């Protein structure tokens, strides 16, 4: 189990690997990293495990490749120093590293290097592409209009990029500017679903050459999360913004049902299986519900971390166990049986 922390009076990043069975520390890796960000200074990006290595990305732009078994550094790169980002985002670097076509892709948000692709073995630059400052959401790879491409947000727009050389393929600027661009786009049967706090939830289709049709084919103006990424189960989209929404993606985002349970009035992380969705709320409450029902059907509820009031971290899973990072603890819950 891998997670991030801060140490030495909040001046260093710490990455720790612990046993998923016992919680005992296996290794740790740290480096000096001073700064001050809104919502604390800990890394935001989820570590990327690829084979025998793990790639970690700190909030202040420190990228490292570590050996998974020992935490030993293979290479390290400070994207701030190397590429000089256009601005200093108040929430820091948030996008998780992405592996595609044997390339490690990250977004420094520099004028000459909005996105870069690195050799995952050495950290050597393979390509870079000019553009805007970085968005806060993660990038995805998918086949759209028959073209496999990199898709995501910069600070101002939604875009697609050629994986082989970083060339920007298309750009969509939303009608209302200044979205935070935190929620990660979702691939749905060759279409693209995006959601932001100013412009709502939108479904896009693509032309045969892989270029997006800039006019959405469906819009829901009520589901407008600023930091939460919805999930899709079958044809249903589940998302939270002041309440829990269930929309039918195949029916132009038609509303199936809503829940005004008070637990969904704040930030909520959602994780889905083929038939169920687990919600983990800001108050560290687990809520399991039926993804196939025609109304909100709760299957179980558990207060995971009593007293916790600010749980923004996403849960992790190993088998039947769920791991939750609180303000000062890492906790394991067994959902087996």
C-alpha positions as CSV (number, residue, x, y, z in Angstrom):
1,X,0.0,0.0,0.0
2,X,1.5,3.4,-1.1
3,X,0.6,6.8,0.2
4,X,2.1,10.3,0.6
5,X,2.8,12.3,3.7
6,X,4.7,15.4,4.8
7,X,7.6,15.5,7.3
8,X,10.2,17.7,9.0
9,X,7.9,20.5,9.9
10,X,6.1,20.3,6.6
11,X,9.2,20.9,4.5
12,X,9.6,17.5,2.8
13,X,7.5,15.1,0.8
14,X,7.4,11.5,2.1
15,X,6.2,8.5,0.2
16,X,5.6,5.4,2.2
17,X,4.9,1.8,1.4
18,X,3.2,-0.3,4.0
19,X,2.0,-3.9,4.2
20,X,-1.6,-4.2,3.0
21,X,-2.1,-6.9,5.6
22,X,-0.5,-5.4,8.7
23,X,0.1,-1.7,8.0
24,X,3.8,-2.2,8.9
25,X,6.1,0.2,7.0
26,X,8.2,-1.5,4.3
27,X,10.0,1.5,2.9
28,X,9.9,5.3,2.7
29,X,11.3,7.8,0.3
30,X,11.6,11.6,0.9
31,X,13.0,14.7,-0.6
32,X,13.1,18.4,0.4
33,X,10.0,20.2,-0.8
34,X,9.1,23.6,0.7
35,X,6.1,25.7,-0.2
36,X,2.6,26.7,0.8
37,X,-0.6,25.6,-1.0
38,X,-4.3,25.9,-0.3
39,X,-5.6,22.7,1.4
40,X,-2.2,21.7,2.6
41,X,1.1,20.8,1.0
42,X,0.9,17.0,0.6
43,X,1.1,15.4,-2.9
44,X,-2.3,15.1,-4.6
45,X,-1.5,12.8,-7.5
46,X,-2.1,9.1,-7.2
47,X,1.1,7.1,-7.6
48,X,1.4,5.1,-10.8
49,X,2.6,1.5,-10.5
50,X,4.0,0.0,-13.7
51,X,5.8,-3.3,-13.4
52,X,8.6,-3.2,-10.9
53,X,8.5,0.6,-10.6
54,X,6.2,3.3,-9.1
55,X,6.0,6.9,-10.3
56,X,5.2,9.5,-7.7
57,X,4.4,13.2,-8.4
58,X,4.4,15.8,-5.7
59,X,2.3,18.9,-5.4
60,X,5.3,21.2,-6.1
61,X,6.3,19.4,-9.3
62,X,8.7,16.8,-8.1
63,X,8.5,13.6,-10.2
64,X,10.3,10.4,-9.3
65,X,10.6,6.9,-10.5
66,X,11.2,4.5,-7.5
67,X,11.8,0.7,-7.3
68,X,8.6,-0.8,-6.1
69,X,10.2,-3.3,-3.7
70,X,12.7,-1.0,-2.0
71,X,11.7,2.6,-2.7
72,X,15.2,3.2,-4.1
73,X,15.3,6.1,-6.6
74,X,15.9,5.3,-10.2
75,X,15.6,8.9,-11.4
76,X,14.0,12.2,-10.2
77,X,13.0,15.4,-12.0
78,X,11.7,18.7,-10.7
79,X,9.3,19.9,-13.4
80,X,9.1,23.4,-11.9
81,X,12.9,23.9,-12.2
82,X,13.1,22.1,-15.6
83,X,10.1,23.6,-17.4
84,X,9.1,26.8,-15.5
85,X,5.2,26.5,-15.4
86,X,3.2,29.5,-16.6
87,X,1.6,30.0,-13.2
88,X,1.8,28.7,-9.6
89,X,-1.5,27.0,-9.1
90,X,-3.0,27.4,-5.7
91,X,-3.7,23.7,-5.4
92,X,-0.3,22.6,-6.9
93,X,0.3,19.8,-9.3
94,X,-2.6,17.4,-9.1
95,X,-2.7,15.3,-12.3
96,X,-1.6,11.7,-11.9
97,X,1.2,10.4,-14.1
98,X,-0.1,8.4,-17.1
99,X,1.6,5.5,-19.0
100,X,0.7,5.2,-22.6
101,X,2.6,3.7,-25.6
102,X,5.6,3.1,-23.4
103,X,5.7,6.8,-22.5
104,X,5.3,8.5,-19.1
105,X,3.0,11.5,-19.7
106,X,2.8,14.5,-17.3
107,X,1.7,18.1,-17.6
108,X,4.2,20.7,-16.3
109,X,1.9,23.5,-17.6
110,X,4.7,25.5,-19.2
111,X,4.3,27.7,-22.3
112,X,6.7,25.5,-24.2
113,X,5.9,22.3,-22.4
114,X,2.2,22.2,-21.5
115,X,2.5,18.4,-21.7
116,X,5.6,16.2,-21.9
117,X,6.3,12.5,-22.6
118,X,9.3,10.9,-20.8
119,X,11.2,7.7,-21.2
120,X,9.9,5.8,-18.1
121,X,13.2,4.1,-17.6
122,X,15.4,7.2,-17.6
123,X,13.2,10.3,-17.3
124,X,14.6,11.6,-20.6
125,X,12.2,13.8,-22.6
126,X,10.7,12.1,-25.7
127,X,8.4,15.0,-26.7
128,X,6.9,18.2,-25.4
129,X,4.1,20.3,-26.7
130,X,3.4,24.0,-26.2
131,X,0.2,25.2,-24.7
132,X,-1.5,26.6,-21.5
133,X,-1.0,26.1,-17.8
134,X,-2.0,22.8,-16.3
135,X,-5.5,21.8,-15.3
136,X,-6.1,20.0,-12.0
137,X,-7.7,16.8,-13.4
138,X,-5.9,13.8,-14.7
139,X,-5.5,12.9,-18.4
140,X,-6.9,9.7,-20.0
141,X,-6.2,7.7,-23.2
142,X,-9.0,6.4,-25.3
143,X,-10.1,5.7,-28.9
144,X,-12.3,8.5,-30.2
145,X,-13.5,8.7,-33.8
146,X,-11.2,5.7,-34.5
147,X,-8.1,7.5,-33.3
148,X,-6.4,6.5,-30.0
149,X,-5.4,9.8,-28.3
150,X,-4.6,11.6,-25.1
151,X,-7.5,13.6,-23.7
152,X,-7.9,16.0,-20.8
153,X,-8.0,19.6,-19.6
154,X,-5.4,22.3,-19.4
155,X,-6.3,25.4,-17.3
156,X,-8.6,26.9,-20.0
157,X,-9.9,24.1,-22.3
158,X,-10.6,20.5,-23.1
159,X,-8.2,18.9,-25.6
160,X,-6.9,15.9,-27.5
161,X,-3.3,15.2,-28.3
162,X,-1.4,12.8,-30.6
163,X,0.3,10.2,-28.4
164,X,3.2,9.8,-30.8
165,X,4.4,13.4,-30.8
166,X,2.2,15.5,-28.5
167,X,0.6,17.5,-31.4
168,X,-2.7,19.0,-30.3
169,X,-5.5,17.5,-32.3
170,X,-8.5,19.6,-31.2
171,X,-9.6,22.2,-28.6
172,X,-12.9,22.9,-27.0
173,X,-13.4,26.0,-24.9
174,X,-16.5,26.0,-22.7
175,X,-19.2,28.7,-22.9
176,X,-18.4,29.8,-19.3
177,X,-14.8,30.4,-18.5
178,X,-12.7,29.7,-15.4
179,X,-13.7,26.2,-14.6
180,X,-11.3,24.6,-12.1
181,X,-11.1,21.5,-14.4
182,X,-10.7,19.0,-11.6
183,X,-13.0,16.1,-12.6
184,X,-11.3,13.6,-14.9
185,X,-13.0,13.1,-18.3
186,X,-14.7,9.7,-18.9
187,X,-14.7,7.5,-22.0
188,X,-18.1,6.1,-22.8
189,X,-18.4,3.9,-25.9
190,X,-16.4,6.2,-28.1
191,X,-18.0,9.3,-26.7
192,X,-16.5,11.6,-24.1
193,X,-18.2,12.7,-20.9
194,X,-16.9,15.8,-19.0
195,X,-18.3,17.6,-16.0
196,X,-17.3,20.9,-14.4
197,X,-18.7,23.4,-11.9
198,X,-19.6,26.2,-14.4
199,X,-20.6,24.3,-17.5
200,X,-22.3,21.2,-16.1
201,X,-22.1,17.6,-17.4
202,X,-21.7,17.3,-21.1
203,X,-21.5,14.4,-23.6
204,X,-19.5,14.8,-26.8
205,X,-19.2,12.7,-29.9
206,X,-16.4,12.6,-32.5
207,X,-15.9,12.7,-36.2
208,X,-14.4,9.9,-38.1
209,X,-10.9,11.6,-38.1
210,X,-10.8,11.7,-34.3
211,X,-11.8,15.3,-34.1
212,X,-14.4,16.2,-31.5
213,X,-17.7,17.8,-32.4
214,X,-17.5,20.9,-30.2
215,X,-21.2,21.0,-29.6
216,X,-22.3,18.5,-26.9
217,X,-25.0,16.0,-27.9
218,X,-26.4,16.1,-24.3
219,X,-26.1,18.5,-21.3
220,X,-27.2,18.3,-17.7
221,X,-26.9,21.7,-16.0
222,X,-27.6,20.5,-12.5
223,X,-24.7,18.0,-12.0
224,X,-21.9,20.5,-11.7
225,X,-19.2,19.1,-9.4
226,X,-16.1,21.2,-8.8
227,X,-13.8,18.5,-7.4
228,X,-15.6,15.1,-7.7
229,X,-15.4,12.7,-10.7
230,X,-18.6,10.8,-11.4
231,X,-18.6,7.1,-12.3
232,X,-20.5,5.1,-14.9
233,X,-22.1,1.7,-14.4
234,X,-23.6,0.2,-17.6
235,X,-25.4,3.2,-19.1
236,X,-25.9,5.0,-15.8
237,X,-23.8,7.9,-14.6
238,X,-23.6,8.6,-10.8
239,X,-22.4,11.9,-9.6
240,X,-22.6,14.2,-6.6
241,X,-23.3,17.9,-6.4
242,X,-25.3,18.9,-3.3
243,X,-27.2,15.6,-3.8
244,X,-26.7,12.3,-5.5
245,X,-27.7,12.0,-9.2
246,X,-28.3,9.0,-11.4
247,X,-28.4,9.9,-15.2
248,X,-28.9,7.6,-18.2
249,X,-25.9,8.4,-20.5
250,X,-27.5,6.4,-23.4
251,X,-30.7,8.6,-23.2
252,X,-29.1,12.0,-23.5
253,X,-28.3,12.2,-19.7
254,X,-32.0,11.7,-18.8
255,X,-32.6,11.9,-15.1
256,X,-33.3,8.4,-13.6
257,X,-33.4,9.5,-9.9
258,X,-31.9,11.8,-7.3
259,X,-31.2,11.4,-3.6
260,X,-31.3,14.3,-1.2
261,X,-29.7,12.3,1.6
262,X,-27.7,14.9,3.7
263,X,-24.6,12.8,3.3
264,X,-24.3,13.8,-0.3
265,X,-24.4,17.6,0.3
266,X,-20.6,17.7,0.4
267,X,-17.6,16.2,-1.5
268,X,-18.0,12.5,-2.1
269,X,-15.8,9.9,-3.7
270,X,-17.5,7.2,-5.7
271,X,-16.3,3.7,-6.6
272,X,-18.3,1.3,-8.8
273,X,-18.6,-2.4,-9.5
274,X,-21.0,-3.9,-12.1
275,X,-24.0,-3.6,-9.8
276,X,-23.1,-1.4,-6.8
277,X,-21.6,1.9,-6.0
278,X,-19.7,2.7,-2.8
279,X,-19.7,6.4,-1.7
280,X,-17.1,7.7,0.7
281,X,-18.2,11.0,2.1
282,X,-16.3,14.0,3.4
283,X,-17.2,12.9,7.0
284,X,-15.7,9.4,6.3
285,X,-18.9,7.5,6.0
286,X,-19.3,4.5,3.7
287,X,-22.6,4.3,1.9
288,X,-23.2,1.3,-0.4
289,X,-26.1,1.5,-2.8
290,X,-27.6,-0.5,-5.7
291,X,-26.6,0.8,-9.1
292,X,-29.4,-1.0,-10.9
293,X,-32.4,0.1,-8.9
294,X,-34.9,2.6,-10.2
295,X,-34.5,4.7,-7.1
296,X,-31.9,5.3,-4.4
297,X,-31.6,1.9,-2.7
298,X,-29.2,1.9,0.2
299,X,-27.5,-1.5,0.9
300,X,-25.4,-0.5,3.9
301,X,-23.8,2.4,5.8
302,X,-20.8,2.6,8.1
303,X,-19.2,5.5,9.9
304,X,-15.6,4.7,9.1
305,X,-13.5,7.3,10.9
306,X,-15.5,8.9,13.8
307,X,-14.7,12.6,14.1
308,X,-13.3,12.9,10.6
309,X,-14.6,16.1,8.9
310,X,-12.4,16.5,5.9
311,X,-11.8,13.3,4.0
312,X,-10.8,14.3,0.4
313,X,-8.5,11.3,-0.4
314,X,-9.9,8.5,-2.6
315,X,-10.2,5.1,-1.0
316,X,-8.0,2.2,-2.2
317,X,-8.8,-1.5,-2.5
318,X,-6.9,-4.8,-2.2
319,X,-9.3,-7.8,-2.5
320,X,-12.1,-7.3,0.0
321,X,-10.3,-4.7,2.0
322,X,-10.9,-0.9,1.7
323,X,-8.1,1.5,2.8
324,X,-9.0,5.1,3.8
325,X,-6.6,7.9,4.5
326,X,-7.9,10.3,7.2
327,X,-6.3,13.5,8.4
328,X,-3.8,11.7,10.6
329,X,-4.4,7.9,10.1
330,X,-4.5,5.2,7.5
331,X,-7.3,2.7,8.2
332,X,-8.1,-0.7,6.7
333,X,-11.7,-2.2,6.6
334,X,-12.5,-5.7,5.6
335,X,-15.7,-6.0,3.5
336,X,-15.4,-9.7,3.0
337,X,-18.2,-12.1,3.6
